[in-house]
Amino acid sequence: MTAENTAKHFGAALRRIRKQRQLTLESLAAASDLDPSYLARIERGVQNPSLAVLAKLAEGFDIPLHLLLDFDRPNATQLRGSIKRQLSLLDEAQLRAVTLFIDALVR
């Protein structure tokens, strides 16, 4: 992943977290002691935040910094889609084995 792609992926993840928590740019900016327009540039991937800014954002979200930096891991929806694609390639015996495994996980 290039630096430019990283900034865009991070910005998209930041926006996703903000929206999941039903925060506006202004409310997150206020909680993080940042300017809303600066925060918008981070979300668009055109501004690279410093470590100090990342710490402020984590504080604004009230989460540990490492969770904010864990943005490149697939989310639940992406994981479900990947699993569905992989399951479509399995034969009946393999599907039965997967079903047994999933049953054991959810118990």
Sequence and secondary structure as in RCSB ss.txt:
>XXXX:A:sequence
MTAENTAKHFGAALRRIRKQRQLTLESLAAASDLDPSYLARIERGVQNPSLAVLAKLAEGFDIPLHLLLDFDRPN
ATQLRGSIKRQLSLLDEAQLRAVTLFIDALVR
>XXXX:A:secstr
  HHHHHHHHHHHHHHHHHHTT  HHHHHHHHT  HHHHHHHHHTSS   HHHHHHHHHHHTS HHHHT TTS  
HHHHHHHHHHHHTT  HHHHHHHHHHHHHHH 
